[in-house]
């Protein structure tokens, strides 16, 4: 129980073995590692998405009309897109999937947050926008 309140000296906080023992006893060490990695990647992508939306609002042209694609429709229907804290708008999607624009944020795979696979993204935006 102390693991929830005491900080560990390692970078991870709790080790994979501690997480497995205390929180996820039904998972293998490998599964715990994968869960941790996915959670870290998701947090990094959400932070990048927030920053990208903020910069889009401040610096980019909001009078573009986004091309309707299956990925665009999927993103617009996703609950994360409607999160008021992110403040996403439909015209921003073109920028959010642009490799050139997202280089500012170390190219995180934010499309994964919207349940868009790499293959779907490549089919809808073959040149990376």
N, CA, C and O atoms as a printed pandas DataFrame, in Angstrom:
     atom_number atom_name residue_name chain_id  residue_number  x_coord  y_coord  z_coord
0              1         N          UNK        A               1    0.819   -1.189    0.000
1              2        CA          UNK        A               1    0.000    0.000    0.000
2              3         C          UNK        A               1    0.866    1.257    0.000
3              4         O          UNK        A               1    0.447    2.296   -0.510
4              5         N          UNK        A               2    2.027    1.174    0.548
5              6        CA          UNK        A               2    2.896    2.340    0.594
6              7         C          UNK        A               2    3.361    2.741   -0.794
7              8         O          UNK        A               2    3.763    3.886   -1.005
8              9         N          UNK        A               3    3.312    1.824   -1.733
9             10        CA          UNK        A               3    3.769    2.119   -3.087
10            11         C          UNK        A               3    2.967    3.265   -3.704
11            12         O          UNK        A               3    3.480    3.972   -4.571
12            13         N          UNK        A               4    1.718    3.462   -3.275
13            14        CA          UNK        A               4    0.887    4.531   -3.811
14            15         C          UNK        A               4    1.289    5.900   -3.273
15            16         O          UNK        A               4    0.963    6.914   -3.890
16            17         N          UNK        A               5    1.970    5.956   -2.170
17            18        CA          UNK        A               5    2.266    7.245   -1.549
18            19         C          UNK        A               5    3.749    7.553   -1.427
19            20         O          UNK        A               5    4.114    8.712   -1.232
20            21         N          UNK        A               6    4.609    6.557   -1.533
21            22        CA          UNK        A               6    6.040    6.767   -1.364
22            23         C          UNK        A               6    6.702    6.761   -2.732
23            24         O          UNK        A               6    6.454    5.874   -3.550
24            25         N          UNK        A               7    7.550    7.760   -2.976
25            26        CA          UNK        A               7    8.247    7.827   -4.243
26            27         C          UNK        A               7    9.466    6.913   -4.219
27            28         O          UNK        A               7   10.180    6.821   -3.221
28            29         N          UNK        A               8    9.676    6.254   -5.322
29            30        CA          UNK        A               8   10.805    5.353   -5.466
30            31         C          UNK        A               8   12.001    6.120   -6.010
31            32         O          UNK        A               8   11.842    7.185   -6.606
32            33         N          UNK        A               9   13.178    5.590   -5.810
33            34        CA          UNK        A               9   14.377    6.256   -6.302
34            35         C          UNK        A               9   14.610    6.001   -7.793
35            36         O          UNK        A               9   15.433    6.680   -8.407
36            37         N          UNK        A              10   13.909    5.048   -8.380
37            38        CA          UNK        A              10   14.102    4.760   -9.799
38            39         C          UNK        A              10   13.282    5.722  -10.652
39            40         O          UNK        A              10   12.393    6.410  -10.151
40            41         N          UNK        A              11   13.595    5.762  -11.955
41            42        CA          UNK        A              11   12.870    6.631  -12.883
42            43         C          UNK        A              11   11.413    6.217  -13.029
43            44         O          UNK        A              11   10.544    7.071  -13.206
44            45         N          UNK        A              12   11.136    4.930  -12.958
45            46        CA          UNK        A              12    9.795    4.422  -13.179
46            47         C          UNK        A              12    8.876    4.659  -11.992
47            48         O          UNK        A              12    7.656    4.603  -12.141
48            49         N          UNK        A              13    9.426    4.918  -10.838
49            50        CA          UNK        A              13    8.589    4.923   -9.634
50            51         C          UNK        A              13    8.546    3.509   -9.116
51            52         O          UNK        A              13    9.464    3.075   -8.420
52            53         N          UNK        A              14    7.516    2.798   -9.436
53            54        CA          UNK        A              14    7.419    1.384   -9.077
54            55         C          UNK        A              14    8.013    0.549  -10.209
55            56         O          UNK        A              14    7.838    0.874  -11.383
56            57         N          UNK        A              15    8.701   -0.505   -9.862
57            58        CA          UNK        A              15    9.268   -1.384  -10.881
58            59         C          UNK        A              15    8.172   -2.253  -11.466
59            60         O          UNK        A              15    7.082   -2.359  -10.905
60            61         N          UNK        A              16    8.469   -2.870  -12.589
61            62        CA          UNK        A              16    7.500   -3.777  -13.205
62            63         C          UNK        A              16    7.171   -4.936  -12.270
63            64         O          UNK        A              16    6.023   -5.374  -12.194
64            65         N          UNK        A              17    8.178   -5.426  -11.564
65            66        CA          UNK        A              17    7.949   -6.534  -10.629
66            67         C          UNK        A              17    7.017   -6.107   -9.492
67            68         O          UNK        A              17    6.135   -6.864   -9.087
68            69         N          UNK        A              18    7.220   -4.881   -8.980
69            70        CA          UNK        A              18    6.346   -4.379   -7.911
70            71         C          UNK        A              18    4.922   -4.179   -8.414
71            72         O          UNK        A              18    3.961   -4.521   -7.725
72            73         N          UNK        A              19    4.788   -3.624   -9.613
73            74        CA          UNK        A              19    3.455   -3.456  -10.184
74            75         C          UNK        A              19    2.753   -4.794  -10.363
75            76         O          UNK        A              19    1.567   -4.938  -10.068
76            77         N          UNK        A              20    3.500   -5.752  -10.845
77            78        CA          UNK        A              20    2.932   -7.082  -11.054
78            79         C          UNK        A              20    2.485   -7.688   -9.732
79            80         O          UNK        A              20    1.393   -8.249   -9.640
80            81         N          UNK        A              21    3.311   -7.578   -8.727
81            82        CA          UNK        A              21    3.006   -8.179   -7.435
82            83         C          UNK        A              21    1.840   -7.470   -6.741
83            84         O          UNK        A              21    0.952   -8.127   -6.199
84            85         N          UNK        A              22    1.839   -6.134   -6.755
85            86        CA          UNK        A              22    0.861   -5.372   -5.989
86            87         C          UNK        A              22   -0.424   -5.029   -6.744
87            88         O          UNK        A              22   -1.497   -4.990   -6.141
88            89         N          UNK        A              23   -0.334   -4.783   -8.037
89            90        CA          UNK        A              23   -1.490   -4.286   -8.779
90            91         C          UNK        A              23   -2.019   -5.234   -9.840
91            92         O          UNK        A              23   -3.224   -5.281  -10.085
92            93         N          UNK        A              24   -1.136   -5.986  -10.469
93            94        CA          UNK        A              24   -1.525   -6.820  -11.608
94            95         C          UNK        A              24   -1.031   -8.259  -11.429
95            96         O          UNK        A              24   -0.219   -8.727  -12.228
96            97         N          UNK        A              25   -1.499   -8.964  -10.406
97            98        CA          UNK        A              25   -0.968  -10.301  -10.148
98            99         C          UNK        A              25   -1.290  -11.324  -11.236
99           100         O          UNK        A              25   -0.624  -12.355  -11.325
100          101         N          UNK        A              26   -2.301  -11.055  -12.065
101          102        CA          UNK        A              26   -2.670  -12.000  -13.114
102          103         C          UNK        A              26   -1.874  -11.811  -14.396
103          104         O          UNK        A              26   -2.046  -12.577  -15.345
104          105         N          UNK        A              27   -1.014  -10.814  -14.443
105          106        CA          UNK        A              27   -0.237  -10.511  -15.650
106          107         C          UNK        A              27    1.203  -10.993  -15.496
107          108         O          UNK        A              27    1.738  -11.074  -14.391
108          109         N          UNK        A              28    1.804  -11.306  -16.626
109          110        CA          UNK        A              28    3.225  -11.667  -16.624
110          111         C          UNK        A              28    4.052  -10.381  -16.582
111          112         O          UNK        A              28    3.523   -9.285  -16.764
112          113         N          UNK        A              29    5.363  -10.532  -16.337
113          114        CA          UNK        A              29    6.245   -9.357  -16.328
114          115         C          UNK        A              29    6.221   -8.660  -17.685
115          116         O          UNK        A              29    6.242   -7.432  -17.761
116          117         N          UNK        A              30    6.179   -9.434  -18.728
117          118        CA          UNK        A              30    6.142   -8.882  -20.083
118          119         C          UNK        A              30    4.865   -8.071  -20.308
119          120         O          UNK        A              30    4.915   -6.980  -20.876
120          121         N          UNK        A              31    3.729   -8.597  -19.866
121          122        CA          UNK        A              31    2.455   -7.886  -20.024
122          123         C          UNK        A              31    2.446   -6.583  -19.232
123          124         O          UNK        A              31    1.914   -5.576  -19.698
124          125         N          UNK        A              32    3.031   -6.598  -18.042
125          126        CA          UNK        A              32    3.122   -5.383  -17.231
126          127         C          UNK        A              32    3.997   -4.354  -17.946
127          128         O          UNK        A              32    3.666   -3.169  -17.978
128          129         N          UNK        A              33    5.110   -4.806  -18.517
129          130        CA          UNK        A              33    5.995   -3.912  -19.264
130          131         C          UNK        A              33    5.253   -3.273  -20.434
131          132         O          UNK        A              33    5.368   -2.069  -20.665
132          133         N          UNK        A              34    4.493   -4.080  -21.170
133          134        CA          UNK        A              34    3.746   -3.574  -22.326
134          135         C          UNK        A              34    2.672   -2.580  -21.873
135          136         O          UNK        A              34    2.488   -1.541  -22.507
136          137         N          UNK        A              35    1.968   -2.888  -20.793
137          138        CA          UNK        A              35    0.957   -1.971  -20.264
138          139         C          UNK        A              35    1.570   -0.639  -19.852
139          140         O          UNK        A              35    1.008    0.422  -20.126
140          141         N          UNK        A              36    2.716   -0.697  -19.200
141          142        CA          UNK        A              36    3.396    0.531  -18.785
142          143         C          UNK        A              36    3.814    1.343  -20.005
143          144         O          UNK        A              36    3.607    2.556  -20.046
144          145         N          UNK        A              37    4.396    0.684  -20.991
145          146        CA          UNK        A              37    4.858    1.369  -22.198
146          147         C          UNK        A              37    3.683    2.027  -22.928
147          148         O          UNK        A              37    3.790    3.172  -23.367
148          149         N          UNK        A              38    2.572    1.314  -23.057
149          150        CA          UNK        A              38    1.394    1.869  -23.728
150          151         C          UNK        A              38    0.853    3.085  -22.969
151          152         O          UNK        A              38    0.455    4.075  -23.582
152          153         N          UNK        A              39    0.839    3.008  -21.648
153          154        CA          UNK        A              39    0.354    4.131  -20.837
154          155         C          UNK        A              39    1.270    5.338  -20.993
155          156         O          UNK        A              39    0.791    6.465  -21.118
156          157         N          UNK        A              40    2.578    5.116  -20.986
157          158        CA          UNK        A              40    3.529    6.215  -21.154
158          159         C          UNK        A              40    3.385    6.851  -22.530
159          160         O          UNK        A              40    3.408    8.075  -22.658
160          161         N          UNK        A              41    3.237    6.017  -23.564
161          162        CA          UNK        A              41    3.077    6.538  -24.924
162          163         C          UNK        A              41    1.779    7.333  -25.059
163          164         O          UNK        A              41    1.748    8.363  -25.731
164          165         N          UNK        A              42    0.714    6.859  -24.425
165          166        CA          UNK        A              42   -0.568    7.558  -24.490
166          167         C          UNK        A              42   -0.485    8.919  -23.809
167          168         O          UNK        A              42   -1.014    9.902  -24.329
168          169         N          UNK        A              43    0.164    8.989  -22.667
169          170        CA          UNK        A              43    0.307   10.274  -21.962
170          171         C          UNK        A              43    1.146   11.242  -22.792
171          172         O          UNK        A              43    0.798   12.416  -22.911
172          173         N          UNK        A              44    2.231   10.764  -23.357
173          174        CA          UNK        A              44    3.071   11.606  -24.206
174          175         C          UNK        A              44    2.280   12.124  -25.404
175          176         O          UNK        A              44    2.381   13.299  -25.758
176          177         N          UNK        A              45    1.497   11.252  -26.024
177          178        CA          UNK        A              45    0.704   11.648  -27.189
178          179         C          UNK        A              45   -0.385   12.649  -26.815
179          180         O          UNK        A              45   -0.646   13.576  -27.582
180          181         N          UNK        A              46   -1.023   12.488  -25.668
181          182        CA          UNK        A              46   -2.060   13.432  -25.242
182          183         C          UNK        A              46   -1.457   14.805  -24.957
183          184         O          UNK        A              46   -2.047   15.827  -25.306
184          185         N          UNK        A              47   -0.299   14.831  -24.331
185          186        CA          UNK        A              47    0.371   16.112  -24.090
186          187         C          UNK        A              47    0.756   16.791  -25.403
187          188         O          UNK        A              47    0.603   18.003  -25.549
188          189         N          UNK        A              48    1.255   16.005  -26.352
189          190        CA          UNK        A              48    1.603   16.558  -27.667
190          191         C          UNK        A              48    0.354   17.037  -28.394
191          192         O          UNK        A              48    0.383   18.073  -29.058
192          193         N          UNK        A              49   -0.740   16.296  -28.274
193          194        CA          UNK        A              49   -2.002   16.685  -28.904
194          195         C          UNK        A              49   -2.502   18.008  -28.330
195          196         O          UNK        A              49   -2.970   18.873  -29.071
196          197         N          UNK        A              50   -2.404   18.162  -27.035
197          198        CA          UNK        A              50   -2.816   19.405  -26.385
198          199         C          UNK        A              50   -1.983   20.585  -26.891
199          200         O          UNK        A              50   -2.519   21.640  -27.231
200          201         N          UNK        A              51   -0.672   20.389  -26.935
201          202        CA          UNK        A              51    0.226   21.449  -27.418
202          203         C          UNK        A              51   -0.043   21.763  -28.886
203          204         O          UNK        A              51   -0.060   22.928  -29.284
204          205         N          UNK        A              52   -0.253   20.718  -29.691
205          206        CA          UNK        A              52   -0.506   20.921  -31.119
206          207         C          UNK        A              52   -1.805   21.693  -31.330
207          208         O          UNK        A              52   -1.863   22.574  -32.188
208          209         N          UNK        A              53   -2.845   21.375  -30.565
209          210        CA          UNK        A              53   -4.118   22.088  -30.689
210          211         C          UNK        A              53   -3.947   23.558  -30.305
211          212         O          UNK        A              53   -4.510   24.444  -30.948
212          213         N          UNK        A              54   -3.179   23.803  -29.271
213          214        CA          UNK        A              54   -2.934   25.175  -28.829
214          215         C          UNK        A              54   -2.188   25.969  -29.906
215          216         O          UNK        A              54   -2.538   27.114  -30.193
216          217         N          UNK        A              55   -1.174   25.363  -30.490
217          218        CA          UNK        A              55   -0.392   26.038  -31.533
218          219         C          UNK        A              55   -1.218   26.212  -32.802
219          220         O          UNK        A              55   -1.109   27.236  -33.477
220          221         N          UNK        A              56   -2.045   25.220  -33.130
221          222        CA          UNK        A              56   -2.938   25.355  -34.289
222          223         C          UNK        A              56   -3.826   26.578  -34.112
223          224         O          UNK        A              56   -3.985   27.381  -35.032
224          225         N          UNK        A              57   -4.393   26.711  -32.943
225          226        CA          UNK        A              57   -5.308   27.818  -32.659
226          227         C          UNK        A              57   -4.591   29.167  -32.766
227          228         O          UNK        A              57   -5.178   30.147  -33.226
228          229         N          UNK        A              58   -3.331   29.220  -32.346
229          230        CA          UNK        A              58   -2.589   30.479  -32.322
230          231         C          UNK        A              58   -1.946   30.843  -33.659
231          232         O          UNK        A              58   -1.928   32.012  -34.042
232          233         N          UNK        A              59   -1.417   29.843  -34.370
233          234        CA          UNK        A              59   -0.562   30.140  -35.519
234          235         C          UNK        A              59   -1.102   29.720  -36.877
235          236         O          UNK        A              59   -0.656   30.239  -37.900
236          237         N          UNK        A              60   -2.042   28.802  -36.910
237          238        CA          UNK        A              60   -2.443   28.225  -38.197
238          239         C          UNK        A              60   -3.710   28.860  -38.744
239          240         O          UNK        A              60   -4.452   29.545  -38.041
240          241         N          UNK        A              61   -3.922   28.607  -40.009
241          242        CA          UNK        A              61   -5.047   29.152  -40.742
242          243         C          UNK        A              61   -6.293   28.298  -40.481
243          244         O          UNK        A              61   -6.314   27.111  -40.805
244          245         N          UNK        A              62   -7.325   28.903  -39.896
245          246        CA          UNK        A              62   -8.519   28.129  -39.545
246          247         C          UNK        A              62   -9.600   28.174  -40.613
247          248         O          UNK        A              62  -10.713   27.704  -40.375
248          249         N          UNK        A              63   -9.302   28.727  -41.786
249          250        CA          UNK        A              63  -10.313   28.758  -42.840
250          251         C          UNK        A              63  -10.096   27.663  -43.888
251          252         O          UNK        A              63  -10.686   27.711  -44.968
252          253         N          UNK        A              64   -9.254   26.680  -43.572
253          254        CA          UNK        A              64   -9.093   25.555  -44.495
254          255         C          UNK        A              64  -10.275   24.607  -44.325
255          256         O          UNK        A              64  -10.845   24.491  -43.240
256          257         N          UNK        A              65  -10.626   23.945  -45.396
257          258        CA          UNK        A              65  -11.699   22.969  -45.347
258          259         C          UNK        A              65  -11.074   21.588  -45.423
259          260         O          UNK        A              65  -10.519   21.217  -46.458
260          261         N          UNK        A              66  -11.156   20.814  -44.336
261          262        CA          UNK        A              66  -10.509   19.507  -44.320
262          263         C          UNK        A              66  -11.124   18.553  -45.341
263          264         O          UNK        A              66  -12.330   18.571  -45.586
264          265         N          UNK        A              67  -10.276   17.733  -45.920
265          266        CA          UNK        A              67  -10.722   16.713  -46.853
266          267         C          UNK        A              67  -11.419   15.607  -46.078
267          268         O          UNK        A              67  -10.903   15.125  -45.069
268          269         N          UNK        A              68  -12.584   15.210  -46.549
269          270        CA          UNK        A              68  -13.316   14.152  -45.849
270          271         C          UNK        A              68  -12.727   12.801  -46.232
271          272         O          UNK        A              68  -12.756   12.403  -47.397
272          273         N          UNK        A              69  -12.199   12.114  -45.246
273          274        CA          UNK        A              69  -11.622   10.790  -45.423
274          275         C          UNK        A              69  -12.179    9.879  -44.344
275          276         O          UNK        A              69  -12.758   10.362  -43.371
276          277         N          UNK        A              70  -12.015    8.557  -44.496
277          278        CA          UNK        A              70  -12.461    7.652  -43.435
278          279         C          UNK        A              70  -11.784    7.944  -42.093
279          280         O          UNK        A              70  -12.411    7.834  -41.039
280          281         N          UNK        A              71  -10.519    8.312  -42.140
281          282        CA          UNK        A              71   -9.800    8.642  -40.904
282          283         C          UNK        A              71  -10.385    9.899  -40.282
283          284         O          UNK        A              71  -10.579    9.968  -39.069
284          285         N          UNK        A              72  -10.662   10.886  -41.110
285          286        CA          UNK        A              72  -11.248   12.135  -40.616
286          287         C          UNK        A              72  -12.586   11.850  -39.926
287          288         O          UNK        A              72  -12.848   12.368  -38.841
288          289         N          UNK        A              73  -13.425   11.035  -40.549
289          290        CA          UNK        A              73  -14.721   10.698  -39.956
290          291         C          UNK        A              73  -14.558    9.950  -38.642
291          292         O          UNK        A              73  -15.295   10.191  -37.686
292          293         N          UNK        A              74  -13.597    9.048  -38.598
293          294        CA          UNK        A              74  -13.341    8.278  -37.376
294          295         C          UNK        A              74  -12.870    9.179  -36.240
295          296         O          UNK        A              74  -13.302    9.029  -35.097
296          297         N          UNK        A              75  -11.986   10.112  -36.561
297          298        CA          UNK        A              75  -11.453   11.031  -35.560
298          299         C          UNK        A              75  -12.556   11.949  -35.041
299          300         O          UNK        A              75  -12.651   12.184  -33.836
300          301         N          UNK        A              76  -13.378   12.462  -35.929
301          302        CA          UNK        A              76  -14.449   13.385  -35.526
302          303         C          UNK        A              76  -15.495   12.712  -34.646
303          304         O          UNK        A              76  -16.154   13.382  -33.851
304          305         N          UNK        A              77  -15.656   11.406  -34.775
305          306        CA          UNK        A              77  -16.631   10.677  -33.957
306          307         C          UNK        A              77  -16.051   10.201  -32.626
307          308         O          UNK        A              77  -16.800    9.811  -31.731
308          309         N          UNK        A              78  -14.747   10.228  -32.491
309          310        CA          UNK        A              78  -14.102    9.706  -31.291
310          311         C          UNK        A              78  -14.371   10.624  -30.086
311          312         O          UNK        A              78  -14.342   11.846  -30.232
312          313         N          UNK        A              79  -14.632   10.053  -28.902
313          314        CA          UNK        A              79  -14.910   10.874  -27.713
314          315         C          UNK        A              79  -13.766   11.822  -27.327
315          316         O          UNK        A              79  -14.020   12.917  -26.825
316          317         N          UNK        A              80  -12.531   11.420  -27.553
317          318        CA          UNK        A              80  -11.393   12.280  -27.216
318          319         C          UNK        A              80  -11.418   13.581  -28.007
319          320         O          UNK        A              80  -10.998   14.625  -27.510
320          321         N          UNK        A              81  -11.909   13.515  -29.230
321          322        CA          UNK        A              81  -11.972   14.716  -30.067
322          323         C          UNK        A              81  -12.893   15.765  -29.454
323          324         O          UNK        A              81  -12.697   16.961  -29.666
324          325         N          UNK        A              82  -13.884   15.330  -28.703
325          326        CA          UNK        A              82  -14.866   16.248  -28.123
326          327         C          UNK        A              82  -14.544   16.640  -26.687
327          328         O          UNK        A              82  -15.372   17.246  -26.008
328          329         N          UNK        A              83  -13.348   16.298  -26.222
329          330        CA          UNK        A              83  -12.936   16.671  -24.868
330          331         C          UNK        A              83  -12.756   18.191  -24.817
331          332         O          UNK        A              83  -11.954   18.744  -25.569
332          333         N          UNK        A              84  -13.496   18.868  -23.936
333          334        CA          UNK        A              84  -13.414   20.340  -23.906
334          335         C          UNK        A              84  -12.046   20.871  -23.475
335          336         O          UNK        A              84  -11.682   21.992  -23.832
336          337         N          UNK        A              85  -11.292   20.090  -22.720
337          338        CA          UNK        A              85   -9.969   20.542  -22.288
338          339         C          UNK        A              85   -8.981   20.629  -23.452
339          340         O          UNK        A              85   -8.071   21.457  -23.433
340          341         N          UNK        A              86   -9.158   19.780  -24.460
341          342        CA          UNK        A              86   -8.267   19.807  -25.619
342          343         C          UNK        A              86   -8.653   20.917  -26.595
343          344         O          UNK        A              86   -7.785   21.525  -27.222
344          345         N          UNK        A              87   -9.942   21.177  -26.723
345          346        CA          UNK        A              87  -10.406   22.241  -27.610
346          347         C          UNK        A              87  -10.122   21.985  -29.071
347          348         O          UNK        A              87   -9.766   22.910  -29.801
348          349         N          UNK        A              88  -10.270   20.745  -29.514
349          350        CA          UNK        A              88  -10.004   20.411  -30.910
350          351         C          UNK        A              88  -11.159   20.863  -31.796
351          352         O          UNK        A              88  -12.318   20.867  -31.383
352          353         N          UNK        A              89  -10.814   21.242  -33.024
353          354        CA          UNK        A              89  -11.806   21.613  -34.019
354          355         C          UNK        A              89  -11.503   20.846  -35.297
355          356         O          UNK        A              89  -10.367   20.431  -35.525
356          357         N          UNK        A              90  -12.519   20.660  -36.127
357          358        CA          UNK        A              90  -12.364   19.800  -37.312
358          359         C          UNK        A              90  -11.272   20.285  -38.257
359          360         O          UNK        A              90  -10.603   19.459  -38.877
360          361         N          UNK        A              91  -11.067   21.586  -38.389
361          362        CA          UNK        A              91  -10.049   22.083  -39.308
362          363         C          UNK        A              91   -8.638   21.735  -38.846
363          364         O          UNK        A              91   -7.705   21.776  -39.648
364          365         N          UNK        A              92   -8.463   21.394  -37.575
365          366        CA          UNK        A              92   -7.138   21.081  -37.037
366          367         C          UNK        A              92   -6.634   19.696  -37.443
367          368         O          UNK        A              92   -5.431   19.439  -37.396
368          369         N          UNK        A              93   -7.538   18.807  -37.837
369          370        CA          UNK        A              93   -7.154   17.419  -38.112
370          371         C          UNK        A              93   -6.093   17.345  -39.201
371          372         O          UNK        A              93   -5.162   16.544  -39.107
372          373         N          UNK        A              94   -6.225   18.174  -40.233
373          374        CA          UNK        A              94   -5.224   18.187  -41.308
374          375         C          UNK        A              94   -3.823   18.478  -40.758
375          376         O          UNK        A              94   -2.843   17.873  -41.192
376          377         N          UNK        A              95   -3.739   19.394  -39.816
377          378        CA          UNK        A              95   -2.454   19.732  -39.214
378          379         C          UNK        A              95   -1.973   18.623  -38.274
379          380         O          UNK        A              95   -0.783   18.312  -38.236
380          381         N          UNK        A              96   -2.890   18.033  -37.525
381          382        CA          UNK        A              96   -2.514   17.027  -36.539
382          383         C          UNK        A              96   -1.947   15.762  -37.173
383          384         O          UNK        A              96   -1.186   15.035  -36.534
384          385         N          UNK        A              97   -2.311   15.497  -38.421
385          386        CA          UNK        A              97   -1.772   14.333  -39.115
386          387         C          UNK        A              97   -0.700   14.709  -40.131
387          388         O          UNK        A              97   -0.275   13.872  -40.928
388          389         N          UNK        A              98   -0.271   15.945  -40.105
389          390        CA          UNK        A              98    0.787   16.406  -40.977
390          391         C          UNK        A              98    2.144   16.091  -40.342
391          392         O          UNK        A              98    2.434   16.532  -39.229
392          393         N          UNK        A              99    2.962   15.333  -41.053
393          394        CA          UNK        A              99    4.290   14.981  -40.529
394          395         C          UNK        A              99    5.135   16.232  -40.318
395          396         O          UNK        A              99    5.877   16.334  -39.342
396          397         N          UNK        A             100    5.016   17.167  -41.227
397          398        CA          UNK        A             100    5.806   18.403  -41.137
398          399         C          UNK        A             100    5.421   19.204  -39.887
399          400         O          UNK        A             100    6.294   19.676  -39.158
400          401         N          UNK        A             101    4.113   19.356  -39.640
401          402        CA          UNK        A             101    3.659   20.113  -38.468
402          403         C          UNK        A             101    3.996   19.381  -37.173
403          404         O          UNK        A             101    4.435   20.007  -36.208
404          405         N          UNK        A             102    3.800   18.079  -37.140
405          406        CA          UNK        A             102    3.997   17.312  -35.911
406          407         C          UNK        A             102    5.463   17.076  -35.575
407          408         O          UNK        A             102    5.771   16.591  -34.486
408          409         N          UNK        A             103    6.384   17.412  -36.500
409          410        CA          UNK        A             103    7.815   17.323  -36.172
410          411         C          UNK        A             103    8.168   18.236  -35.007
411          412         O          UNK        A             103    9.135   17.987  -34.287
412          413         N          UNK        A             104    7.396   19.277  -34.825
413          414        CA          UNK        A             104    7.626   20.194  -33.707
414          415         C          UNK        A             104    7.449   19.485  -32.362
415          416         O          UNK        A             104    7.951   19.943  -31.336
416          417         N          UNK        A             105    6.737   18.376  -32.382
417          418        CA          UNK        A             105    6.421   17.649  -31.148
418          419         C          UNK        A             105    7.060   16.264  -31.149
419          420         O          UNK        A             105    6.554   15.344  -30.505
420          421         N          UNK        A             106    8.164   16.115  -31.865
421          422        CA          UNK        A             106    8.897   14.843  -31.986
422          423         C          UNK        A             106    8.048   13.741  -32.604
423          424         O          UNK        A             106    8.214   12.567  -32.274
424          425         N          UNK        A             107    7.140   14.116  -33.498
425          426        CA          UNK        A             107    6.311   13.166  -34.247
426          427         C          UNK        A             107    5.669   12.071  -33.407
427          428         O          UNK        A             107    5.841   10.895  -33.728
428          429         N          UNK        A             108    4.945   12.400  -32.360
429          430        CA          UNK        A             108    4.262   11.339  -31.618
430          431         C          UNK        A             108    3.152   10.747  -32.471
431          432         O          UNK        A             108    2.623   11.405  -33.367
432          433         N          UNK        A             109    2.816    9.534  -32.190
433          434        CA          UNK        A             109    1.766    8.860  -32.946
434          435         C          UNK        A             109    0.412    9.177  -32.309
435          436         O          UNK        A             109   -0.179    8.337  -31.630
436          437         N          UNK        A             110   -0.063   10.390  -32.536
437          438        CA          UNK        A             110   -1.326   10.771  -31.911
438          439         C          UNK        A             110   -2.514   10.072  -32.553
439          440         O          UNK        A             110   -3.587   10.003  -31.953
440          441         N          UNK        A             111   -2.338    9.554  -33.763
441          442        CA          UNK        A             111   -3.453    8.861  -34.406
442          443         C          UNK        A             111   -3.881    7.624  -33.616
443          444         O          UNK        A             111   -5.032    7.198  -33.708
444          445         N          UNK        A             112   -2.966    7.052  -32.846
445          446        CA          UNK        A             112   -3.280    5.881  -32.026
446          447         C          UNK        A             112   -4.322    6.232  -30.957
447          448         O          UNK        A             112   -5.131    5.384  -30.579
448          449         N          UNK        A             113   -4.305    7.467  -30.476
449          450        CA          UNK        A             113   -5.284    7.902  -29.479
450          451         C          UNK        A             113   -6.709    7.838  -30.017
451          452         O          UNK        A             113   -7.662    7.653  -29.260
452          453         N          UNK        A             114   -6.842    7.993  -31.333
453          454        CA          UNK        A             114   -8.160    7.986  -31.961
454          455         C          UNK        A             114   -8.492    6.626  -32.574
455          456         O          UNK        A             114   -9.405    6.523  -33.393
456          457         N          UNK        A             115   -7.765    5.594  -32.186
457          458        CA          UNK        A             115   -7.964    4.231  -32.694
458          459         C          UNK        A             115   -7.779    4.135  -34.206
459          460         O          UNK        A             115   -8.461    3.358  -34.874
460          461         N          UNK        A             116   -6.865    4.921  -34.733
461          462        CA          UNK        A             116   -6.532    4.892  -36.154
462          463         C          UNK        A             116   -5.215    4.135  -36.300
463          464         O          UNK        A             116   -4.216    4.483  -35.670
464          465         N          UNK        A             117   -5.222    3.111  -37.127
465          466        CA          UNK        A             117   -4.009    2.321  -37.324
466          467         C          UNK        A             117   -3.062    3.038  -38.286
467          468         O          UNK        A             117   -3.452    3.965  -38.996
468          469         N          UNK        A             118   -1.815    2.586  -38.287
469          470        CA          UNK        A             118   -0.828    3.152  -39.214
470          471         C          UNK        A             118   -1.283    2.958  -40.662
471          472         O          UNK        A             118   -1.112    3.845  -41.498
472          473         N          UNK        A             119   -1.860    1.794  -40.948
473          474        CA          UNK        A             119   -2.310    1.485  -42.308
474          475         C          UNK        A             119   -3.450    2.418  -42.738
475          476         O          UNK        A             119   -3.449    2.923  -43.860
476          477         N          UNK        A             120   -4.416    2.644  -41.850
477          478        CA          UNK        A             120   -5.522    3.554  -42.168
478          479         C          UNK        A             120   -5.001    4.970  -42.420
479          480         O          UNK        A             120   -5.445    5.654  -43.343
480          481         N          UNK        A             121   -4.068    5.389  -41.598
481          482        CA          UNK        A             121   -3.501    6.727  -41.749
482          483         C          UNK        A             121   -2.773    6.858  -43.079
483          484         O          UNK        A             121   -2.910    7.869  -43.768
484          485         N          UNK        A             122   -2.011    5.854  -43.435
485          486        CA          UNK        A             122   -1.261    5.876  -44.693
486          487         C          UNK        A             122   -2.200    5.886  -45.899
487          488         O          UNK        A             122   -1.911    6.530  -46.907
488          489         N          UNK        A             123   -3.324    5.172  -45.794
489          490        CA          UNK        A             123   -4.280    5.149  -46.908
490          491         C          UNK        A             123   -4.976    6.487  -47.063
491          492         O          UNK        A             123   -5.228    6.920  -48.187
492          493         N          UNK        A             124   -5.291    7.150  -45.963
493          494        CA          UNK        A             124   -5.994    8.431  -46.044
494          495         C          UNK        A             124   -5.054    9.592  -46.319
495          496         O          UNK        A             124   -5.428   10.546  -47.002
496          497         N          UNK        A             125   -3.843    9.519  -45.796
497          498        CA          UNK        A             125   -2.862   10.581  -45.990
498          499         C          UNK        A             125   -1.553    9.966  -46.486
499          500         O          UNK        A             125   -0.584    9.902  -45.730
500          501         N          UNK        A             126   -1.507    9.512  -47.744
501          502        CA          UNK        A             126   -0.315    8.797  -48.249
502          503         C          UNK        A             126    0.964    9.614  -48.213
503          504         O          UNK        A             126    2.045    9.064  -48.000
504          505         N          UNK        A             127    0.854   10.914  -48.417
505          506        CA          UNK        A             127    2.076   11.727  -48.422
506          507         C          UNK        A             127    2.379   12.299  -47.042
507          508         O          UNK        A             127    3.334   13.058  -46.882
508          509         N          UNK        A             128    1.572   11.939  -46.045
509          510        CA          UNK        A             128    1.788   12.473  -44.701
510          511         C          UNK        A             128    1.306   13.902  -44.577
511          512         O          UNK        A             128    1.735   14.626  -43.678
512          513         N          UNK        A             129    0.424   14.317  -45.463
513          514        CA          UNK        A             129   -0.166   15.651  -45.541
514          515         C          UNK        A             129    0.879   16.723  -45.654
515          516         O          UNK        A             129    0.544   17.906  -45.729
